[in-house]
Amino acid sequence: MAPMDQRDAFVGAWFVSEPFALRVALDLDGSLESLDNTMDDLADALDATGELSLVRFRTLSAPRSTNETRIAFRRLWAPLWRRSLGPSIEKRLPGVDVVHVAGLVTPPTLTVPLIISVDDLRLLRGETSAQQRIKQLRRAVARGAVLVASSRAASHEVQGVLSLHRNQIVVVPPAVPYVAPNLDGADLVVNVTGLNKPFLELAPELLAFTNRVGAQLVAVTSAAVGQRIRSSGLPIRVVPRRDARAALAAARVVLHMSDGARFPSFAIAALSAGVPTLARATAINRELLSGAATLVSNDQEFLETLDEVWSNEARRSIMIAAGHARAVDYEPATAARAYVNLYREVVRGWSL
């Protein structure tokens, strides 16, 4: 199991002797990590707790079902909300006790607390866009917003970039959806997250491997990177993130090629499905995947390790068992329990 400190995930860290009913507004336009948008999974798990009333809404797109609240004048205010400016959103979400967002929009609140999950560190690492994101989050924190990082490594980076104190950031991993066990996958599936050039440099050797073992090379990535891969002319099947779970169902081994800026939801989903996984040894991956996935220090090591992970049944069995054990820590029900406790603690602190 991955070690957790006293602030991690708030799982059991804040005991409430007399639970009180909460009305929580959850923005479904997030979370920005590597397995498509998993906020629906978190919302369903929160509902399943039976401990709160959930108001689902979207800040960047129109409602997609009848159980989502329509935000009046959303398109008008969204550009300002991207900068933590503009009118407070709770006026459009009457009766809520707390608002939780996890995407690009951080609308102000006046009378209720705002929780912001910062799942994508790319927006803090660039140049022009980074300055906008930094200003946005600093404005929100100055008004009392609570920032949530997805790992301890991510929290340290957010803390340093925003010049915050450690107690101003909470660690709660996002929900990683359950993926049905994979019993007979035959594909080599590569999750390409921010590393399109290194992937394309490695692709010819990966294709030589898949040709030798009679497998298919599949790349799960964004639309933009997918287009670059297609333009290369290499015989690689490109799968959009919305179909990532289906790709996992056909995988024998997963390579998680990530820039380390996001929570490794794809890799953890692979572990939950029983797919042996190799990943770069970034700070976040070392924290979350050590002991469950095989971590490599450079991309060439993927090739050096791949053959054994593909064909050595004893090693595969060990990795599958370890992966299942680790993935339990990040199931939607676990994330929901952590967030219920966080919501209660934040609302109590706001009312003092």
N, C-alpha and C positions, 0 to 999 in steps of 0.2 A: 504493500500500500504506500502511496505517496505521503510523506510526512505533512502534517498541518500544524500551524502555530495557532495561538489563541485568537487571532482575528480572522483566520482563514475560514471562509464560507459561513461564518456565524452558526455552523452546525453545532447545536447544543451549547454554544458559548454564551447565549443570553437566555436564561430560563425565565419565563413569565408565569407567575403562579396563578394569575387570574386572566385568562385570555379574553380579549375583547374583539368584537366584530370590527372588521376593517373593510373599507371600500377603496380598492386599489385600481388606479387607472394605469394600464399597461400599453405602451406604444408598440405595435406589432411591426413597425418599420425599422428594424434592426434584427438581430445582432449581426455585426459585421465580421464574422469569422468564416472559416474555410469549409463549412458544410451547408451552404446556402443559408437561408434565414431560419433560425431555430426558435424564434420568439413564439410561434404558434405552439411548439412543443412545451415551452415553459408555461404558456397560458393554460393549456389543457391540464398540466400537472398542478398548477396553482388551484384551478377549479376543483381538481380531484381531492385536494386537502379538506375541502368543506369548511375552511376556517376563515374565509374572506369572500367578499363580493367583488367580482372582477369586472371592470369596465374596459373593454378592448377598444382601441382607437388607432388611427394611423395619422402620422404627421406629414408623410411624403406622398401618399397615394390614397385613392378613394377606398371606402369600405368594400370588402369582398364578400361579406356575408351579413345576414340579418342581425347577428349578435354583436356587431361592431357599431360603435357610436360615431356618427358623422360629425366632424369638427367644422363648425360654421366659419367660412372665409379662410379655410386652411391655405389655399393657394396664395391668398393675399398676404398672410402673415408669415408663411414659411421662410422667405428670404431673411426676415428679421430674426425669426426664431433660430435660424442657423448661426446667428451671432449672439444668442442669448439676449436678444433685445425684443421689443414689441410688447403687446398686451399679455397679461398673465393667462395661462391656458386653463386654469381651474374654473374660470367663468364659463368656459365651454364644456366643462365636465362637472356639472353641479353635484355637490354632495360627496365628492371623493375626499379621502383622508390623506392620500399620498399619490404622487405621479412618478412613474418609472419609465424612463426612455433609455434606448441603447443604440441609437443610430446617429445620424448626422445632425438631427434637430434637437436643441435643448431649450425649449420654451421657458420663459420665466414663470415662476409662481410667486404669489404674495401671501396667501393664507394657509397653504399646505406645503409640506416638504417635497423637494424634487430629488430623485435618485437617478444618477446617470451612470450607466455601465459603459466603461471605456474598453471596448473589445478589440479595437483596431489601432495599433500603434503607428501604422504607416502615416497617418494624418499628423502625427507629432514629429515625424522624422524628415519631412520634406523641407521646402524653403518657404515659398509664398503661402501655400496651403497650410503648412505647419503653423505659421504665425497666426493665421485666422483661427485655427483650431485651438491654439494656446490661449488666445484672447477670449474665445468663446467659453472655454472651460474655466478660466480664471474669473470671468464675470459671474458665471453660475456659482462657483464656490464662494465668491465674495457675498452672494446673497443667501448663502446657507445650504447650497446643494451638496449632497453626499456623492462622492465619486466611488465607483466600484471597479476594481481591476480584476482581470480574470485569473491572475496568478501572482505569486509573490514577486517573481522576476518582473512582470509587467508593472506591478505597483511601484517597484523601485524606479523604473524608467519614468513613469508618470510623475512620481514625486520629484525626481530630479528636473524634468523638463518644466514642470509648472511651479517649481520652488515651493512645494508644500511640505507640511509636517507629516510624519508617518501616520499620525492618528486622524488625518484628514482623508485617508483612503482606506477602503474596506476591500477585502479579497473574497469574491464569490465567483466560482467558475460558472460559465453558462451551461444551460441544459444541453446535453448531448443525447439525441434520440436513440432509443433502442433499435438495433438493426438485427433482423432475424439471423440466426446462426447460418454460416456459410459452410456447406458440407462438401461441395464438389466444384468449387471455383477453379477456373483454368486460365484467367487473364493476369497479366502483370499490370496493375493499376497504379499510375503515378498521379499523385495530387500535386499540381504545380501552383504554388502560391507565391507570386512575386519573383519567380526565378525562371522566367521563360528562356533567357539566353543560356544559363547553365544547363537547363533541361535539353535544349536543342543541341548543345555541344555533346551531351551524353547520349542523346537519342540513338545515333548510329550503333553504338555498342550495345545499348539495350535491345535494339531491333535484332542485332546479331544473336543475342541471347535468346530472345523469344522465338526466332526462326529455328534455333537449334533444339529447343524443347517443345516446339509445336504450339506456342501460345500466341496470344494477341497482345500488343502493347496499346494500352488505353490511357489517355491523359484527361484528367478531370480538372477543369480550370475555368477562368472567366471567358466571356465572349471575345474580349480583345486579344487575350493570349491565344485562345483557340484559333482565331483567324491567322495569327502569326504561324502557328503550328501547321495549319492547312496550307499556308503559302509556301512552307518549306518543301512541300512535295513528298515528305516522308510518309510512309504507310502507317500512320498512327491514327487510331480512332479517337476522336475528340468528343468528350461528354460534357455538357454544361452542368454547372453546380446543382441546378434543380433536379438533375437525374443522378446525383452522386450516390444516393442510397442503392439505386439499381445497379450501379457500377460495382459497388462493394459486394453485392450478391453474387457477382461473377468473378470475383478476385481470388487468386491463390496466394499472391503476395502483394503488399502495398508498399510503395515508396512514397514517403511524405517529404516532398521537396519544398521547404518553406523558408521564407526570409526571417522567420522568428518574430514577426510583428503581430501575429494573431494567435488566439487560443487554438491548439491543434485538434479541433473537433473532428476533422476527417480521420485523423490517426486514431483517436479514441473510439470513434464509431467502428473503425476497422477492428480494433481490439475487441469490442463488444460482439462483433460478428464472428470472432474466432479466426481472423485473418492475420497471419504473421506480418509484422510491420517493421520497416526500416525507416529511420528519420535522421535528419541532420541534428547534430548535437548543439543546438542553440540553447541559450539560457532557459528559455521557457520549456523546451523539450526535455532538457536534463531534469528540470524540476518535476514535470508531470509524467514523463514517459519512461524514465530510467527504471530498469528492472522488468519492464513489460514489453517495450520495443527495443530493437537493436539500434543503437545510436552510432553514427559515423562522423568522423571529424572532417571529412572532405568527400566530394561527390565520387571520386574514384573508388572509395571504399564501398560504395553501393555495389559496384561491379564485383569487387573482391569477396563480398559477403553473400551476394544474391544467390549464387549457385547452391550453397549449403542450405540456406533458408528455404529455397525452393524444393530441394530434393531430400534433405535429411529429416526423416519422419520423427526421429527422437527429438531433435531440436525443435521441430515444428510443434510437437505436442507440449513441450515445456513452454514455448512462447504463447501458445493458445491458452493454456491454463493461466499463465501470468497475466495475459491480456484481459481475460474475462474478469479476473479478480480486480484489476485496476479500473476497468470501465465502470464497475459498480459505483465508484466514488463520484461519477459524473452523470449518473442517470437523471432524467428530468425530475423524478420524485425527490432526489437528493437536493438538486438545485432549488426546487420549489420550497422544500423545508427551510433551506438556508435563507431564501428571500422572505418567507413569511416571518421568520425571526427578525430579519433585518428591518422589514417594514414596521413591525411592532416597536422595535427599539428606536427607530428614527422618529416615528410619530410620538412616542412618549417623550423623547428628547425635545422635539419641536414644541410640545405643549407646556414644557417646564418654564 
